[in-house]
């Protein structure tokens, strides 16, 4: 009886293992493609330097407007 159960489930075990292997390979491929296209968007130094120019221009504009009114 045990041999019969083993013989019946052996193909099922093989199919499940094959599908599991294929699914893992597909997931790894998708993960590597996604990792290759992702970019780290926050760059502190770059953001700091860009912000300084905008703040300086706004401050100078404000000072010019303040000087014209007086």
Helices and strands as residue ranges (DSSP letters): H 2-37, H 44-69
